[in-house]
Amino acid sequence: VSSAPAWSAKVNEARQAIIAEASKLRAQRGDLLERIRQHASGTARAHLEPDTERLCLRLRQKGMAPRVLCELIEVTEPEWAGAAEALLGRDRDAVFVDRPDIGAATAIFKEGRREFRHTSLVSLNKLEQFRAKPDRGTFPSIFRTEDPDALSFIMRRYGTVRLAETLEQFNRPGRAIMKDGLYDDGLVRTHRSIDPSQ
């Protein structure tokens, strides 16, 4: 009987933790349902992170024309689509602006560092040297785009990543990715996946 208050406190603590977790899961479920609704309705930007949406809105309000990487590129080899999306990760939401706007866009991005944590702004001034056509058999070679900045970005970030069809190819020195998302960054091997349960 004397331990009843201790048990009561522990039960109450566990109940509060469960309530908090359930609330968090309900919010995540709501976000997912909203994204599914937007996608089903054909909304153009249903796939973008909310932070990317906010940044693009803010840039448009200041008279800029933001472009998002995932809307500028297309994977030309469907069998590599899952690995491509997984390796790009958050880079899918990288935002581009016109070169004359990069200073003002950077100032907006800096001011909103808490609002824009899950997106990025591309430093266009650092892409000029990456205008070459991608080598066959490299990660950038599976993309098609009309935007030279988008391809330069992919070349800068992923230009040395080889496409490996076999473990023998994958085990060669340097960076490589396989269709199933197995990735070697040149030092560490990881599994890249769009769906964390895979």
Phi, psi and omega per residue, in radians:
V1 nan -0.652 -3.109
S2 -1.187 -0.356 -3.136
S3 -1.548 -0.041 -3.122
A4 -1.001 -0.768 3.118
P5 -1.097 -0.638 3.119
A6 -1.151 -0.760 3.107
W7 -1.132 -0.713 -3.138
S8 -1.063 -0.739 3.120
A9 -1.117 -0.733 3.139
K10 -1.165 -0.720 3.113
V11 -1.112 -0.754 3.127
N12 -1.105 -0.727 3.115
E13 -1.092 -0.777 3.119
A14 -1.128 -0.707 3.121
R15 -1.082 -0.750 3.121
Q16 -1.106 -0.711 3.117
A17 -1.107 -0.718 3.133
I18 -1.154 -0.734 3.115
I19 -1.081 -0.768 3.134
A20 -1.108 -0.773 3.135
E21 -1.125 -0.733 3.125
A22 -1.093 -0.701 3.112
S23 -1.105 -0.758 3.109
K24 -1.078 -0.780 3.136
L25 -1.138 -0.659 3.079
R26 -1.098 -0.715 3.119
A27 -1.128 -0.758 3.107
Q28 -1.098 -0.731 3.118
R29 -1.072 -0.762 3.119
G30 -1.057 -0.758 3.106
D31 -1.065 -0.782 -3.140
L32 -1.124 -0.758 3.118
L33 -1.079 -0.673 3.108
E34 -1.142 -0.729 3.112
R35 -1.144 -0.677 3.089
I36 -1.114 -0.748 3.108
R37 -1.057 -0.789 3.123
Q38 -1.093 -0.739 -3.139
H39 -1.112 -0.782 -3.130
A40 -1.116 -0.542 -3.138
S41 -1.411 -0.108 3.123
G42 1.468 0.204 3.098
T43 -0.991 2.252 -2.995
A44 -1.027 -0.615 -2.998
R45 -1.950 0.511 -3.091
A46 -1.097 -0.400 -3.060
H47 -1.552 -0.087 -3.071
L48 -1.452 2.598 3.031
E49 -1.126 2.535 3.105
P50 -0.970 -0.639 3.124
D51 -1.100 -0.653 3.117
T52 -1.165 -0.745 3.082
E53 -1.001 -0.807 -3.127
R54 -1.104 -0.762 3.140
L55 -1.099 -0.805 3.138
C56 -1.072 -0.728 3.103
L57 -1.052 -0.838 -3.133
R58 -1.065 -0.723 3.138
L59 -1.160 -0.720 3.102
R60 -1.127 -0.660 3.112
Q61 -1.083 -0.441 3.123
K62 -1.671 0.227 3.046
G63 1.488 0.228 3.136
M64 -1.664 2.889 3.139
A65 -2.089 1.431 -3.118
P66 -1.215 2.590 3.073
R67 -2.263 2.490 -3.097
V68 -1.956 2.359 -3.042
L69 -0.868 -0.849 -3.061
C70 -1.118 -0.306 3.093
E71 -1.624 -0.126 -3.090
L72 -1.807 -0.305 -3.041
I73 -2.066 2.761 3.088
E74 -2.418 2.367 3.076
V75 -1.411 2.159 -3.079
T76 -1.542 -0.237 -3.130
E77 -2.091 1.714 -3.028
P78 -0.929 -0.568 -3.123
E79 -1.166 -0.278 3.113
W80 -1.758 -0.006 -3.030
A81 -1.039 -0.813 -3.132
G82 -1.095 -0.796 3.127
A83 -1.126 -0.663 -3.135
A84 -1.117 -0.843 -3.133
E85 -1.122 -0.672 -3.134
A86 -1.181 -0.758 -3.132
L87 -1.197 -0.693 3.106
L88 -1.087 -0.659 3.102
G89 0.901 -2.245 -3.117
R90 -1.181 -0.308 3.083
D91 -1.098 -0.350 3.087
R92 -0.958 -0.560 -3.083
D93 -1.694 0.273 3.119
A94 -1.110 2.319 -3.066
V95 -1.804 2.334 3.094
F96 -1.955 2.527 2.980
V97 -2.261 2.974 3.081
D98 -1.180 2.585 -3.070
R99 -0.915 -0.752 3.133
P100 -1.093 -0.318 -3.081
D101 -1.673 -0.058 -2.993
I102 -1.082 -0.657 3.127
G103 -1.110 -0.855 3.140
A104 -1.161 -0.683 3.127
A105 -1.123 -0.679 3.125
T106 -1.138 -0.688 3.111
A107 -1.096 -0.739 3.107
I108 -1.127 -0.761 -3.132
F109 -1.091 -0.724 -3.140
K110 -1.152 -0.775 3.136
E111 -1.069 -0.581 -3.078
G112 -1.755 0.601 -3.043
R113 -1.004 -0.474 3.096
R114 -1.439 -0.515 -3.139
E115 -1.379 -0.492 -2.955
F116 -1.994 0.579 -3.068
R117 -1.173 -0.479 -3.061
H118 -1.845 0.525 3.064
T119 -2.532 3.101 3.137
S120 -2.575 2.755 3.122
L121 -2.039 2.213 -3.046
V122 -1.390 2.345 3.061
S123 -1.458 1.553 -3.059
L124 -1.044 -0.522 -3.108
N125 -1.179 -0.139 -3.119
K126 -1.878 0.235 -3.063
L127 -1.858 -0.259 -3.011
E128 -0.908 -0.709 -3.067
Q129 -1.319 -0.033 -3.099
F130 -1.942 0.652 -3.106
R131 -1.536 -0.058 -3.099
A132 -1.171 2.714 3.069
K133 -1.239 2.432 -3.118
P134 -1.136 2.530 3.062
D135 -1.247 2.493 3.087
R136 -1.061 2.441 3.124
G137 1.518 0.087 3.076
T138 -1.888 2.780 -3.116
F139 -0.919 -0.812 -3.127
P140 -1.097 -0.353 -3.088
S141 -1.244 -0.205 -3.132
I142 -1.595 0.087 -3.121
F143 -1.927 2.601 3.015
R144 -2.187 2.436 3.103
T145 -2.760 2.679 3.024
E146 -1.643 -0.139 -3.070
D147 -1.734 1.913 -3.104
P148 -1.101 -0.508 3.105
D149 -1.189 -0.654 3.132
A150 -1.102 -0.798 3.137
L151 -1.187 -0.660 3.098
S152 -1.088 -0.687 3.094
F153 -1.050 -0.833 3.138
I154 -1.117 -0.691 3.100
M155 -1.091 -0.736 -3.113
R156 -1.143 -0.767 -3.074
R157 -1.410 -0.649 -2.938
Y158 -2.263 0.233 -3.043
G159 -1.051 -0.443 -3.112
T160 -1.736 0.114 3.124
V161 -1.469 2.121 3.114
R162 -1.515 2.604 3.004
L163 -1.550 2.091 -3.088
A164 -1.919 2.112 3.098
E165 -1.493 -0.489 -3.077
T166 -2.239 2.843 3.078
L167 -1.124 -0.567 3.094
E168 -1.059 -0.797 3.097
Q169 -1.142 -0.716 -3.126
F170 -1.079 -0.652 -3.061
N171 -1.337 -0.101 3.084
R172 -1.161 2.699 -3.134
P173 -1.012 2.602 3.094
G174 1.781 -2.979 -3.078
R175 -1.528 2.478 3.138
A176 -2.718 2.706 3.050
I177 -2.380 2.568 3.054
M178 -1.916 2.855 -3.092
K179 -1.023 -0.510 -3.131
D180 -1.453 0.047 3.093
G181 1.656 0.003 3.054
L182 -1.144 2.179 -3.005
Y183 -2.253 2.391 3.058
D184 -2.104 2.013 -3.124
D185 -1.490 0.192 -3.128
G186 1.790 -0.222 -3.139
L187 -2.442 -0.794 -3.059
V188 -2.086 2.444 3.098
R189 -1.830 2.335 -3.126
T190 -2.429 2.899 3.030
H191 -1.758 2.133 3.078
R192 -1.808 2.265 -3.115
S193 -2.590 2.573 3.071
I194 -1.282 -0.743 -3.119
D195 -1.688 1.985 -3.089
P196 -1.052 -0.280 3.132
S197 -1.405 -0.178 -3.125
Q198 -1.513 nan nan
